[in-house]
Amino acid sequence: MEYIAVPVGRNGLIAALDVGTSKVCCFIARPDAGGGARVIGIGHQASAGVKAGSVVDMDVAEECIRGAVHQAERMAGETIRSVLVNLSGGRPTSHTVNVEVDISGHAVGDLDLRRVVQRARSSHAGTEGHLLYATPTEYAIDGNRGVPNPRGMHGTTLGASMHFLSVDHGPVRNLATVIERCHLEVEEIVVSPFASGLSTLVEDESDLGVTLIDMGGGTTTIAVFAGGSLLHVDTIPVGGYHVSNDIAHGLSTPLRQAERLKTLYGSAIPSPADEREIIAVPQLGESGAEATQEISRALLVGIIQPRIEETLELIRERLQASGFARAAGRRAVLTGGACQLTGARELAARVLDKQIRIGKPIRTHGLAEATEGPAFATCAGLLSFATRTVDELGGLSAHEMEMPKGRIARLGHWFKENF
């Protein structure tokens, strides 16, 4: 996976902030010798002011973010000034641009890589939306594709496939504004499934092809990885909240009770014992003898399963329409709080016709038992984004991605590359 690494803060700390529809979470960590991060402060609380992954109420969202950050700072005994933050809304749109430049038979150097990247960026210029992510997914020498790092190779032409990820301007600005109102600087914004992939995928999965499905509270986001790179991102505005909403409507119960019923008794697949298991359901606005209604668990499952099935079918359709279904291979990893629903893994395997596993953070140390599950994969992945370096991955740094300014600077770089 190639991306631009974020420098660690002055006090040696990294702070990750997951602003979701169902929860706000903050991790404060120190980089460790093994290239990962050790968490020293954790804060999380129920989210408000966020809908479908986007901020809809600045004041309420600000209060939630302040609360989560304050908890993490108290636990760490440190004060943070900047954060990496996720984005699960904003309608992410992926584009792939293929370009070629002439290298006249000499060995490929950094200047050639900058040239091909800049040509790709010029081809992408004018596309609507805020450019959130841009990186080469593979290179080609004289038309021979699949070259991960062409430095030092000889040829006539150097080609590159560049993946550009754009999102709507509004959600990005609103998210940045509400964080700045908390007196924090935004170091980087990372789409949720990319962050989740960095924390949960093993190297062979990202090399051979995998679909990362982040099932959050308000959205379900998808990322396709292959060849060690992020190839495609998409989002579906359906998540765990919609399941709870269906239960609340179907059983005439308050939303809080619907969430409790889903967590304690819910399942995405039926079982023979469901008809015999009776559940007491609090009724909306009722009191006395009519305050609760008894239903079979089969009725609850009958409400949950269609919504989860519909979400998975939308994922399958989006993958097929993207053109990356083949690159994604036969494997998928589920993360996010909604994937913890009983039977979600089995139903996903059936609908998507893939091998499915539940993804948990594997590169972050110091997590408490309550925060080491798939619901916290995105926040842990933001730490992974900051601690990994581009040099480890054979990519270009942010500085290296830019062409030198001015004729003298470009001439100096040409001499450096060629003599």
N, C-alpha and C positions, 0 to 999 in steps of 0.2 A: 504494500500500500504506500503510495507516494503522496506526501503532503508537506506543507510548510510548517516546520516546528515553531513553537512559541517559546520565547526565552523565559526562564524562571525569574520570579520576582527578586527584588533587591535583598529581601530577607530570606532568600532560599526557599520560599513557599510557592506552591501552586494552588489555586482555588478554582474549583469547578462548580457551576451553578446550573442545575436542571430545573427549568421553569416549565412545568407541565400542567395539563388540565386538571389532574387529580391531586398532584403533590408538587411542592417546591423542595428541592434538596440541595444542600451545599456540602461539598467535601473540601477540606484543607489538607494538603499533603506536602511531604518533602520527597524529592527524588532520592532513590536509593542507588547503591553501587551497581545493582544488576540491570539498570536501565528502566526500572519500573518506578512506582511511587508508594510511599507508606503514609496512610491516612492518619492524621493526628487530631482531626476535628470533624465532627459530623453534625449536621443540623437538618431537620426536615419537618415539614408540617403540611396539613391539608392546604390545597391550592384554592384560590378564589381570584376572580378578575381575569381568568384565562379561559377561553373557549376555543375548541378545535385547534389547540396549540398556539393561539395568538392572543395577545393581551387585548382585553375589551374594556377593562376598568383600571385605569392607571393607579388610582389611590389605593384600591383594595389589593391589587397585585404588588404594589410597592410595600405595603404592610406585611404581606406574606414573605416577600424576599428578605426584608429586613429581619423578620423573625428567624428564618432559617439561617441566614448569615450570622446573626448574633449568637445563636445556639452553637454553631460550628466554631466561632471565634472564642467563646467561653471555654469550650472543651479543649481547644488547641492552646489557649493562653496566648494567642497572637491576634494581631489586627491585619486584615487584608485590605489592599487598595485596588486590586484588579481581579477580574474573573474571566474564565472561559465559560461560554454559555451555549446551550443547545437551542435549536429551532426545529419544532416539529410541525409548524404550520407554514403559511406563506406560499403554498402551492409550488414546491420545487419542480423545476423543469430541467431535464438533462439534455445536452446536445453533444454530439461527437463530430469533430472537424478533422478531416484528413488533409495534410499538406505535405509538400516536398520542397526542398531547396537544393541548389547545386553545390557540391563540395569539391568538384574538380580533381578528384582522385587523392586528395590529401587525407591524413588521419583526422577523424572527428575530434573536435575539441569543444570546450565550453561555449566558445563564441558561436559555433555552428548550432549547438543546442539552443542557445538564446535566439538565434535567427529563426529557427523552425518554430519555436514557441511563439515568437512575436508575429510571425506570419499567420499562425493559427488564431492568435488573438485578434489580429486585424480582420480575419475572415469572420470572426464572431462579433466584431464591433457593430453596434447598432441594434443588437438583439435587446428586446425589452426585458426589464427586470434588473435586480441587483445581483451582480456576479459574486457568488459566495465562494466558489471553488473552481480552480482550473489546474489541470495537471496532465502531463502526457501519460497515456495508458500503455503505449508500446511504440517502439521505433521500427524503422525499416531502412535497410541499406540496399540500394539498387533494386527496390521492389520486394526484397526478401523481408517479410514481416516477422514479428515475434522476437525482436531484439530488445532485451530489457534495458541494457546500458551500452550505447554504441561508442562511448569514448575510446579513442585509440584505433578504431576500425577504419579501414580504407574503402572508398567507393566513389561513385560518380554523383549519386544523389542520396540525400538523407531525408527520410519521411518520418512523420509522426502522426499518431492519433491522439487528439486532445479532447479530454472530457471537460465540458463546461457545465456548471450547475448554477442556475439562476433562481432567485425567489422574488416575490413581490416586494416592492420597496416599503410599503406601509408597515407590514408586520415586523420587518427588520428595524425600522426607525422607532416604532413603538416599544419594542423590546429593549433597544439600546437606551431610549429615553428613560424608561422606568428604572433601569439599572443605574443610570447616571444620577437619578433622583435619590438613590440610596448611597450616593457619594462613592460609587465604584466605577472603575474604568473597564470597558469591555476590551479584553485582549484579542479575542477571536470568537466568531460565531460559527458553530459546527452543526450540520444537520444531524438530527437524532440517530437515524439508522447507521450513519457513518461512525459516529461516536460509539454506539453499541457494538458495532462490528469490531472496532479496535480493541474493545475490552473482552470480547467473548469468543472471537474466531481464532482457531489455531491456524498456523501458517499453511498447512496443506489445504485447508478448506478455502482460504482466500486465493490460493494458487490454482486449484483444480476447478473452482466454480461453486458458488453458494449464494443462496438468497437469504438475507438477513431481514426478518420480519419483526418490527418493533410494535407490539400491540399496547398502545398507551391508553390513557383514559378518554381522550377526545379524538385522537387520530390513530390510524395504523399506517406506519411508514415502512417503505421497502427499499432495500439497497442490494444491488447485484455486485458481487465481487468475483473477479477472475484474473488470472495472471498476476496476482498480488496487488491489483488496483481496484479502485471503485469505478464501476462502469456506468451505473444507472441508479437514479433515485426517483421514487414516486411516493405519493401519499394518498390515502383514502380517508375522508373525514368521518370515520366511524371507529369507535373504540369501546372500552369497557363501560364508559358512562352510558352509552346507548343501550347496552344490555340491561343495566340497572333501570334506565328509564322505561324500557319495555316491561320489566317486572312491575314497576310502580303503577303503570297504566293497566296492565293486565290483571293485577291482583288488588287494585285500589288501595295501595299501601304507600306510606310516605317514602320518599327517595332514600332516606337514611336506612329505613328498614329494608328496602329493596336491595341496597348494597349489602346489608348484613345477611339477608337470605341467599344472595348470590354467593357470598364468600363461604357460608357455613354449609349450605345444602345444594348449591348449584352444580350443574354438570353440562358439558357440551354434548354428551352422548347418553342415551337412556340405558337403564339396566333393568332386569326382571323384577328387582325388589322395589322399584320406584312406586308402584301402585300400592304397596303395603305400608310404605312409610308416610306417616301423617305429620304435617307441619302446621304450626299455629302462626297465622299471618295477621299482624295488627292492621286494623282497617282505618282508612283515612277519615278523620273527623268524627269517628264513632266513640262511644263511651259505654260503660256498664257491660251488660251481657253481650252486646253486639260489638264490643271493642276488638275482638279477634274472630277470625274465620279459619276453620281447619280445611286444609287442602292436601292432596297427595303430592308427593315429590314429583310424580310423573307430570303434573300440570306445570310445575316450575321449570322442569327440564324442557317441556314442550314450548315454553316461551323463550328460553335461552338458546336452544339449538338452532332454530332458524336464523337468528341474528348472527351467530358465529359462523354458520354455514354460508350465509350471504357475504360476509366479510371475506372469507377465504375464497369464495368464487370470484369476487371482485379482484382479489390479488392475482388469481390465476389468469383472469382476462387481461389485467394490466400487464402482466409479464409477457403474455403472448403478443399483445399489441406493441410492446416496446421493442421487440426484435432481439431481446437478450435472454429469452427463455432457454435457448440452447446453451449459451455461455454460462447460465446459472447452474447448469447441471441438475443432478437428481437429489440435491441435498439442500435443506433449509434449516435455519436456526431461529427459534422463537425467543424474543426477549420482551420486556415490558410487563407491567403488573397484570394486564388482562390475560397473558398467556399462562398464568398460574391457575386458571380455572380448570377444575377436574375435567379430563377428557379433551382438552383443547389440542394437545399434542396428537392424540389418536385421530381426531376429526381432521386436523390439518394434513396428516399423512394420507388420509382417504381422499380428501378433496383435491389436494395439490399433487398427489401421486409422487411424493418425494419422501426421502428419509428425513425424519424430523428429530431434532434434539432441542432441549431447553438450554439457552445460553446464560451462563452466569459469569461475573467478572473473574478473570483468571490472571490478570497482570497487576492487580492492585492489592497491596498488603495492608493489614491493620483494620480491615472492615469488621464491624460487629456482626454477629449472626443475623440480626434483623435487617442488615443492609448489604448482605452479600448475595442476594438473590437476583433474579432477572429484572425486577422492578427498578434496580439501581444500576443497571448495566450502562445506561447513557451517562450518568454522572461519573462513573468509574472510567468510561471511555474518554471523557474530556481530559482526564488526567493522563491517560495514555497518549492522547494527541499532543500534549505539551511535553512529555518526557522523551518521546522518540525523536531521533534526529533524521534529517533527510539523508545525510551521508551513509547511515546504516542501510538505507533503502535504495541507494544509487540514484537519487533524484537531484534536483537543483534547489538551492535555498532561495528565499524571497529575493535576496540581493542578486543572486546569480541569474534569476529569471529575467531581470531587466537588462536591456541593451545599454551599453555605455553611452553617455551623453556627449555630444560634440564630435567634430571631425578628428581632433587630436587624440581624444580618448579612444575613439574607435580604431584609429590607426595604431595606437599603442597596444590595444588588445589584439589586433591582427598580427603584429610582430611577435607578441607573446605566444600566440597560438601556433605560429608557423615557423618560428626560428628558435 
